[in-house]
Amino acid sequence: MRFKILFILCLFILSCNNEEVGLASTTVNNPGNGDDNNNNDDSDFPDWSSDTHGNDTAPNYTEVFSDENAIRRIDIVFEAENWALILEDMTSLYGAFGQGIGGGPGGGGLGGFAEENPIFTTAEVYYDGLQWYHVGVRFKGNSSLSFSWRNGVWKMSFKLDFDEFEDEFPEISNQRFYGFKQLNLKNNFDDESQLREKIASDIFKESGLPSPRTQFYEVYVDHGSGPIYFGLYTMVEEPDNTLLASQFNNDNGNLYKPDGNGARFTQGSFSPEYFIKQSNELESDWSDVEAVFSALHDSNRTSNPSVWRSGLESVFDVDGFLNYLAVNTVIQNWDTYGRMTHNYYLYGDPENNNALTWIPWDNNESLQFGKMGGSLPLDFSGVGNNWPLIRYLYDDPEYQSIYDNYVSNVINNAFETGYIQSVYSSYASQIEASVVNEQPGYTFLESPADFQIAVSELINHASERASAVSQYLD
């Protein structure tokens, strides 16, 4: 009898100990220790704090995008097996690394676009002495990614998603990078000055337009053999709730990333497949986009222009678009609406009756005449009705007058010749060492001299555009 009592007592103690072990294990694996704001004080995540990793604080634009101490360093560390998965996936999409432009599993040709994005894998991210855990990292881009991979250049753009793998690793639930969920590291493809992405974005922002913030970062990648300098990148803010909250009064509207034939806004071409939702994805409602199609192609455009303008302005931020159109055309940017059916976002602003607002995106091809027929002329000669947001608005005398005023504004302010040339020179001095230190296989430059030549071309381009604007306005 005494033995049975002792045996039962031992089982009871052992059961209690097991429950305590389970509780302790749960605590160790949860950086937030039960706090939804993830204020981590766990030894497994010693770098975790609310300000740096949590989602309960406002995005720290000063830390991530401020021009003070302009060149930052960020390290991405992959486990060898994850890097191998990335390479295997890229090979399935684009063919063998360094094979050159041509055929391959992802389809041949100059563009060589793949139908799917590259896969995310986990990596550790290090910045300013701190670590971010199990971060989702993948290569990104279209022609820039295909070109880099097929031509044996490792300097490919990255997308970082700091809680992409929170289902697999619940301990990183709602992990952020100083308040940002996603960030883009763009490789400055086809830009030997490495200035276009940043400066074009700054010009849009200084002209009063919503635009992603940008900053220069040196990127180091370790995939098993120590850190390798992948080159100078431009960090670009992701168009998501963070951008919307900082540049609009209400971030609850529909955000779209248009692409494809319907993104021209030609009559009868609307389909949801051309307007991919980036917010409110579970709501099957594209009425705000459809309203723009309807108002744009209303018969009042030719019979009663004032009624047409009123209807269009109720569903589309026409003034903002004319401002964007003026800035984009003055600085020159061929790789967007008017030549291509991509590289812009639309946001249905709840504070403006859900009227769609234009957000420029992907500016590495700007500040030059460009390819594919080149940038559009200031008077849009040759632009047909297949680009109705340009053709219809510019053909309206009232809207043309507003456009002309914005053309004058940008050439006298954000893109004023002396001012922008000084900006080019200042940034060029800041990034020169980071650019010329890029190594073969991790750069698009054939020689360091290419950098200074490209900066000189930008400076000359500013003078040329001032002359073109003067001629147009006269």
N, C-alpha and C positions, 0 to 999 in steps of 0.2 A: 504493500500500500504506500509506504514511504517512497519507494522507487517510482511508482506511478506519478505521485505528486511532483517529485523532482523532475521527472521527464516532461510533464505538462508545463511546468514552470519554465523549463529550458526552451520548449517550443514557443511559448508566449514571448520570452525575451528575444529569441531569434527573429520572430515575426516582427516585433517592434523595430529591431535593428534594421531589418530589410526595408521597412517603410521609410525609415530615416535616410537610408542610403538612396532610395528612389527619389525622395524629396531633394536631397542634396544634389543628385545628378541633374534633376530638372533645373535647379537653380544655376548650376554651372553652365548648362547649355543655353541659357537665356540671358543675353547681354542686358536686357531690360530688367531682370529680376522681378518680373511680374508687372513692370511699369510700361504701359503702352508707348510712352515717349522714349523708351530705350535709353534712359540715363544709366549708362553702364558703369559699374564699378567692379566688374568681374575680372579676376586675374587672367582668364582665358582671352580677354579682349581689353588689354590694359590701355589701349589708345582711344577707346570709345568714350565719347562725351556727347552731351546733348547738342552743344554748339557745333561740333565737327561731324558727328555721325547720325544724330537724331533727326526726326522729322517734325519736331515741335518748335522749331526756330525758323525765323525768316531766312531766305537764301542770303548768303553773305557775298554780295557782289563785289565788295571791296577786296575780299580775300582772293576770289577766283578770277575776277575780270578787271580789277583796277589797273590803270597804267603805271602806278607806282611800282618800282622794282619789276619792270615790264617782263623780263624773261624769267619764267619759273621752270622748275624741273619736276617731272612726274615719271615714276617708274612703274612698269607693269611686269609682274613676275608670274610666269606660267609654270605649272608642273610639266615635265617633259612629255607625259602621256597626253595632256590636254593640248599642247602645242602640236603634237602629232595628229590629233583629231582635226585641228584647224587646217593643217596642210592637206590632209586626206580629203576634207570637205571642199577646199578650194580647188584641188585637182579635179574633183568630180564636176565642179561648176565651170572651170575655165581651162582645163587641161593642165599639162605639166608646167611647172614653174619655169619661166624663161624660154618657153617654146616660141615666142614671137607672135605677132599678129597673124591670125589664120584660124584654122579649124580647132576643134576641141569639143568636149562634152557639152559645154555651155553654149555652143553655137559659134560660128566663125564670124569673119568680117571685122571691120574697123571698130565697131562698137563693142561687139562681143558681150552683150548684156546677158546675165543669167536670169532665169525666171524667178529664182528664190534668193533671199538674202543668205549670206554665210551664217554658219551656226554660231551661237553663243557658247563659250566655255567659261569656267571659273578661272579667276586669276586674283592675285593679291596686288593691291595698288598702294603705292607709297608716295607721300607728298609731305614735304616740310617736317620730316622726322616722324610722321604718323602713318599708320597702316589702316587700310580698308579691306574688309574680309570677304572672300568668296564673291568677288565682283563679276558680273556678267560682262564679257568682253568679246567683241567680234570685229572682223573687218567690215568696212562699209564703202559704198560708192557704186557708181555705174561704170562709165567709160574710164574714169580715173583708176578704179580698182582693176578692171580688166587690163588696161594698159600697163599698170605697174607690175601685176603678176606675170603677164605674158612676156614682159621685157626684162624680167629678172631684177626688179627694183623692190626691195623689202619695205621701202617707205610707203606703206599703205595706210589709208585712214582707218581710225578705230571709232567704234561706238562703245561707251561705257554705260552700263546700267547697274546701279549699286544695290538694287534688291531683286534683280532678275531671278536669282536662285533662292529666294526666301522660302519657297515651299520645300525645297530640298534641305535648306539650312535655316530653320525657323529662328535660329539665334541671331540672324541678321535682318529680321523683319523690319521693313521700313528704313533700312540703312540709307543714308544720304551723304553726299559729299558737300559739306557746308550748306546743306539745305537743298541741293540739287539731286534729283533722282537719276537723270540721264545727262550725259555730256558727249560732245563730239570732238574728236581730235582729227582735224582735216590736214591732209598732207601737202597742201598748196600745189597741187598738180597743175602743170602747164603754166607755172608762174615763177620764173627765175628770180623775180624780185622778192617773192614770198610776202608781199605787202597787200595784194589786191583784196583778199578775203576780209582782212581786218579793216582796211581803210574804206572800202565801199560800204561796209556795215556801219562804220562810224558816220559816213556822209549821210546815209539814210536816217540814222538816229538824230543827227544834228539838224536835219531838215524837218524834224517833227514827225517822222514816220515810225511805226512800231518795227523794230528790227532786233534780231538776236545779238546779244553782246559777244564780243570776241577778245581773245588775248593770246599772246605768244607763249608757247611751252616747248622746252626741250624734252623729248621723249626718249626714255631708255627702256629697252625690253630685255628681260632675262627669261630664256626658255630652256635653261638647264646648264648653260656654260658661263654664267655671269652676265652683267649688264652690257648691252650693246647700244650704242647711240644710233637711234633710228632717224634722227634729224630734228629740224625745227618744224613744229606743227602750229596750227592756229586752233586754239580751243574755241568752239562755237556753242553757244547756248542752244539747247534743244527747244524747239517751239512746242511747249507743253503748258501745263497749268502754272508753272513757275513764271514763264515769260508773260502769260496772260495776266497773272495777278500783279505783276510789276508794271505792266504797260497799259492795262485797262482797269476800269473800276470794278469789273465783274468778270470772273473767270469761269462762269458756269455755262457759257454758250457752246455752240458747235464749232470745233476746229477741224478744218479739212486740209488734206494735202492732195491737190488735184494733179492729174497726169493722164495723158491719152487724148484721143480725139475730142471728147466732150469738154476737155479743159480749154478748148478754144472759145467756147460759148457760142458756137454757130447754132442757128435755129434748128431745133429738132434733134440735137445731138446729146441731150442730157441723158445720163444713166448713172445710178449710184456707183457703179464700178469705176467711174472717172473721178469721183470725189470721195476719197478714202477718209473715213472719220478717224481723228486722233483723240477725240473726246466724245463722251456720251455714245460710245460704240454700241451699246445694247438698245438704243432707241432707233428704230427704223423710220426715221423722219428726215427727209432732205427738202422739206418745204421751203426753207430759206434759200437754198440754191435754186430750186425750181422757180421761185418768185423772181430771181434775177433774170433767168432765161425769159420768163414771160414779159417782164417789164422792158427788158432790152429790145425785144423784137416786137413790141406793141406797135400797131399801125399808126398810132399818134406820133411816132417819131417823124414822119414826113408830113402828116396832115395837121397836127397840133403839137408842135415841139414843146411848148410850155407844160402841157399836160403830160407829155412823155417824160420830160425831165423830172417833174414832180413825182411821178410813179416810180421812176428808176431810183431817185434819191431816197425814197422811203424804204427800199430794200437793199441798197448798195451804197457804200460810202464813196460816192462819186468824187467828192473833193479830195479825199485821201488818195484815191486811185490816180487822179490827175497830178497830184503832187508826186506820187511814186513815178508815174510815167515821165514826168519832166526830169526828175533826178536821174532815173535809169537811162534816159536817152541822152542827157547832157554828158554824163560820165562815160557812156557807152557800155552796153552789156548785152551781148547777143544771145546768151544761153538762157533765155527765159521767154515769157509771153511776147508774141510778135514774131518769133522765130521758132521757139520750142514750146511744147505743151507741158512744161513742168517748171520746177524751181520757184514756186510761190506757195504760200498758204493762204487760206481764207478763214476769217473768224467772224461768227455771228454774234456781235456784241449786244448783250442783253440791255445795256445802258443806252443803246441806240436802236431800239425796236428790233433787235436781232439783225440789223442790216450788216451785210458782209463787208469786212474790212480786209484790205490787201496787205500781206506781210511778205516782203522779199526774202529770198532764201538762195544760198549757194552762189557766192559772188566771185569765185576764183577766176572766172573768165571775163570779169568786168575790166573797165579802165583801159580798153583797147578796142580797135575796130572789130577784131574777131574773125570767126570762121562762118561757114554755112550761109554765105551771102553777106555776112558782116552785120554790125549793129545798125539799127534803124536810123534813117535820117530824121532830123528834127521836125520836118514837116510831114513825115510819114508817107512821102511819095512812094508809090509802089506797094503799099500795104492795102490789101483787099478786104472784102467783106468776110473772108475766112478768119479774120481777127477782129470781130465786131466791137469788142471793148475799146479798141483803138480807133478803128475806122468810124464807127458811129459817133463816138464822143468828140473826136477831133473835127468831124464834119459839121458839128453843131457850133455856130458862131459863139454862143455864150460859153460853152465848155472850152472852146479853143482859146478864148480870151483868158480864162482861168489858168489853163495850161501854160500859156505864154508868160503869165505873171510868175508862175512857179519856176519856169525856165530862168527868168531874170533873177529870181530869188536865189536859186542854188548857185548860179555863176557869180553872184555878188556876195555870197556868204560861205556855205560849207565847202564849195568847190571854187572859191575865189583863187585866182592863179597864184599869187604870191603866198597866200596862206597855205594852200594845199601843197605847194612845192616845198615849203618849210616843214610841213608834216612828213612828206616823203623823206626828206633829208634826215630829220630827227629819228624816225623809226629805223631808217637804214643804218644809222650809226649804232642803234641799240642792238639790232639783230645780226650785224655783219659777222661777228665772230661765230655765232651759232650756225650761220649759213655756211661759211667757208670751212667750218670744221666737219661738215657732212662728208662721209666717206663713200667711195665707189660702191655701188650696190645699194646705197641708202640715200641717194640724191638724184635729182633730175638735172643737175648742172653738169655740163661737160668740163668746166673749169671754174675756179673761183671768180675769174674775171667776168663770167656771165652775169653774176649778181650785180656788179656796178653798172654794166651795160644796161641791164633791165631797169634799174633805178633811174638811169639817165633817160631812158625811153618814157618812163612815167612822167618825169619832169617836163619833157618836151610835149608829151601828150596833153598835159594841162594847158599849155600855151595854145596848142592847136585847137582845143575845144573852146577856149575863150574866143578865139577868132571865129570859129564856126557859129557860136551862139550870137556873137555881135552881128554877123552877116544875116543870120536868120531873123533876129529881132528888127533889124533895119529894113 
